[in-house]
Amino acid sequence: MIDKTKKFWTGSSAADIDEYLRLYSELDELDVHPVICHSCGKDVFALKLHGDEGVIRVTCAECGTQKILLDGEELWHEVRTKNVKCKLCGCNHYNIRIGFHRRENGDVKWVYSGERCVQCEVLSSYADWPVNYGPTAEMEKNI
């Protein structure tokens, strides 16, 4: 459940990111997917990104596996990314979800990242960007 009584909203579980992203984006129909480590199945990550270019890399806190999400692989070495730390407590471990706003044909029109700090439970969205191509099925599989 989201607690909206503080300066920064908090969520008691990773599932609260779904509601947070729908409120943040003002899109009830936002299609939200969890980021899960493909090596160990855990859902806590360090996050490195370039929000304007839509480049996100996650590093699993459990096993150290790294993955560049969505379609950021080709831009990864061309942009200057930053490590993300919680704006409240400074922790760098998050539950992460990706939300897709879709066009009428089903392709992705806009991407939203949603994060929940695992230490203080603050909810955030450090990046969102438009997708100006289609089809987007391959990008969507890369979570």
PyMOL commands that set and color helices and strands:
alter all, ss='L'
color gray80, all
select helices_A, chain A and resi 16-25+137-141
alter helices_A, ss='H'
color red, helices_A
select strands_A, chain A and resi 2-3+10-11+31-34+45-50+55-60+66-68+82-83+94-102+108-117+123-124+128-130
alter strands_A, ss='S'
color yellow, strands_A
deselect
rebuild
show_as cartoon
